[in-house]
Structure formats: structure tokens, C-alpha cells
Amino acid sequence: METVLITGASRGIGLELTRQFLALGYKVISTYRGQPSVELQQLLSRGPLSLVELEVTDAQSIHDLTNRLADTQIDILINNAGVLGADDQSLNALDPQDWLKTFSVNTIAPLMVSRAVLKSMKNSAKPRIVTISSDMGAVHDEGTGMYAYRSSKAAVNKAMQVLALELKEKGITVCVVHPGWVKTDMGGQAADLTVEQSASGLVKLVRHLTLKQSGAFLTWQGEVNHW
């Protein structure tokens, strides 16, 4: 069975992805920041799960992850860790330092983690890198405000598109996915989807991704999303 690495798995979509991949018999490596949540620790009894501390914005932490994975084959990387950013991201309130922090987590970190995992993917028969993005980062979306979040997701979309082009000859599939508007701490309770619904669609999509889809912006239902 394949091994999947999921970042930001202590809660929300990452936690549910961990739960559902374990239920399907996958080996799962889930990362957390600081301390793993009680809910994540409880999943240790559900199957072959390893918990790894990872601060996605820290170069040393990413280097430590690379060393830990030295003898481990990774088939799937899901860059799930992300932040919404400051509460007020209106034009007049936007703070440059908060904006940079949002970029560090949502844009730079997924590429750095992907680069760190590449050596562990070299022997995989079907390596895949999936980054959780957002429709709010799509150019066609005409919503206002949320400058830091929107721009960070638009930027990671482009970064992953470039990565897809560079890794295609190595047989590595790379894509970004809009998970839908999900009832999480980030999405709020007014959202359209439960965490279970979104994760279920994401798992199905990730399991069946092909190299032909590399470089695409997809929805949690596997449909092509407009850039």
C-alpha cells in the first residue's frame, strides 16, 4: 500500500484526510506544529500512522523532515497546512508583516516541503504532490478584501504550475485543489461542506490522479477549476 504525507493534520481537513486514508489501508505520515491534537493522537490506534512535528516555515524543521524520510518512500504529498491570515485584511488595515507571514505558510512552505520530499518519491510508481489551494486565489474570482489570503493562494497556484512543468519528465504529478467552502475553524459554520464531505472527495481525487492532470487546478470533486 502507498504512503501519504499530510501536513497540518492536527485538525480540520488534514485530520480528516488522515482518518480516511488510514481507513483505506494507507500508511500515513501526518505532521503537526507544536503538539499534536488529542484527536490526531487518537488515530494512532487506527492503523500505520506516524506523527512528525513540522514547522513548515522553518528551514531546519524541513531539513529534519528530509532526514527522517531518508529511508521512507513517499507516494503522495498533500500540502494541507495553511492559514487564513489576519482577521482584518481590508485595504486600510492590511499589515505588511502579517501579509508576509501568510505568504510564508501558504505560498513558500508548500514549495519548500515539496522540494524536501522529492528524494523520497524517486522510487514511487505513481508519485503525486497535491497542494490545498482556494478558489479565492483564482483570477476569475472577483471577491473583495482578504488581500493576504487571496494573493497567497494565487501565488501558490502559479508556483505549483511551474513545479508541475519541471517535474513532469520525472513522472511526478503536481496539482492544486480547491477543497470547497468547508465547515472548519477557517471556513466557519456557515460553510457549504462538512469536513467529511470535502476530505472524501479529496481522497478520491488524489487516489486516481494521473500525470495527464499534472499542472491543473481542480476542485475537490475532481473537476477542472478556472484559474
N, C-alpha and C positions, 0 to 999 in steps of 0.2 A: 504494500500500500504506500501511497505517496506521503510526503511530509510537507506540511504547510506551516509557514512562519507568519504570524499575525502580530502587528504592532498595535499598541494602545488597546490591550484586551481586558483591562480591569472592569470595564463597564460598557454599556451601550451596544453598538453594532459589533465591536471587537469581541466582547464577551459572548454574544450570541453566535457569532461565527465560530468561536472556539467550541461552544457547546454542540453546534450542528455538525461540524467536521468530525468531532470525536464520535458522535452518534453514527456516522457513516464509516467509521473504522480508520480514519486517517491518523497519522502521527502528527501531533500539533505542538508547535513551539510558540508560546504566547508571551509577549513582553508587557511589562508594566513599568510605571515610573514611581520611584519611592518604595511603596509597599504594595503587594498585590491585594486586590479587594478580597473580602471574605468569599464573595460569590465565585471569583476566579479560582481561589484555592479549593473550593468545594468540588470543582470539576476534576481535580486530580484523581478522584476515585472512578471517573467515568471512562478512562482509557489512557493511552500513551500520551500524556501531556507533560511538557516541560515548561517551567516558568522561568523567565530570564528578565532580570532588571535591565532596562534600556532607557536612557535619556536621549531621545532622537536628535536633540540639538547639540549634543556634546560629542566632540570628535573622539575622545578617549573611550567613552562608553560604546560608541560604534566600533572602534578598534577592538575592544574587549569582546564584542559580539562576534566579530570576524574570527578571533582566536578560538572562541567557544565552538564555533561552527566548523572548525578546520576539518574534522573527521565526519561531518554530517552532510548528507545530501539533501538539499532543499529543492523541492519541485515547484512549490508555489510560494511567492511572497505577496502578502497583502499589506500594503502601506495604508493602515487604517488610522493611525494616530493623527489627531488634528485638533485645532482649537477654533472657536468662533471669533476670538479676539475681544477687544474692549466692548463694554456694554453700549457705549455711545460712539458710533463710527460715522457720525454726520460730518459734513464738510467743516463746520466750525469747531467741532470737538475733536477731530482726528488728531491723535498724538503720534509723531514720527517714531518714537521708541516703541510704542505699542504696535504700530504697523510693522516695524522690523521684527518684533517678536512673533507676530502672526506669520510673517513670511518664513521665519526660521523653522517653524513647526510644519506649516502647510506646504511650503514650496521646496525649500532647500533640503530638509530632512528626508523626504521620500527618495530624492535622487541619491543622497549620500548613503542611505541604508541599502538602496538597490545596488549601488556600486560595491558595497561591502559584501553583499551576498552572492555576487556573480561567481566567484570561485567555487562556491558550494553548489552551484547549479550546473556545473560543466558536465556532470555525468548523468543528469536527468534526461529521461527520454522525451519529456514534454515540459520544459521549464516555462513558467508564467510569472509575470510581475504585474500586479493589479494595484492601482492607486485609487483610493476612495476620493473622489472629487465632489463637485456640486454643479448643478445647473445654474447656480448663481454666478459661476465663473465663466459661463458661456457668453460669447459676444452678443448672441441674439437676444439674451435676456435684458430687458430694459428697466429692471428694478432700480430704485434709487437707494442712497445711503449704503451702509455696510462696506465702505471702501476697502478696508484692510482685508476682510474675508473674501470679498468678490475678487479683488486683484490677486490675492494669493492663490486662489483656485484657478483663475485664468492662467497664471504663470506656471503652475504645476502641470496644467494640461499641455502647455507648449513644451515644457521640459520633458515630459514623458513621450510626447510625439517624436521629439528628436531622439530620445533614447531608443524608441521602437525602431527607428530607421537604422541606428547604429548597431543594434543587436539582432536584427532580422537574419543576417547572414550566419549568425551563430545558432539560429533556430529558437531564439528566446522571444516569446510573445509578450508584448508590453501594451497595456491599455489603461485608460482611466474610466471610472464608472461613477455615474450619479446614483446614489443609493435611494433616492426618493426623499420626501419630507417625512422624517421618522420621529416617532414619539420617544425622544431621548432627552437627556439634560440639555443638549444643544438645540434640538428641534422643538422641544416643548410639547405639551399635551394636546395642543390643537392640531398637531400634525396629522397627515393622512394615513400613515402606515404604522403598524406596530413594528417593534424591533424584529420580532419573529418573521413577519412577512418580508421585510427588506432583506434580512440575512438569508432567508430561504431562497429568494431569487438570486442573490449574490452567489451563494454556494453553487446553485445550478449553473449559473453563468460561468463561474471560474472553473468548474469541473470540465466543462465542454469547450472552453476557449481553444481556438486554433490559430496557427500562425497567420492565416488569411485575415484574421481580425486584428492583427497587431497594428498599433497606431490609431485605433478607433476610440471614439468617445461613446460609451454605451450607457444604457440605463440599467437599473437593477433587474429589469425584465429581459435583458439581452437585446434590446432594440437599439438602433443607431441613434445617438443624440446629436442634435445640431450644435456645432461649435459656437 
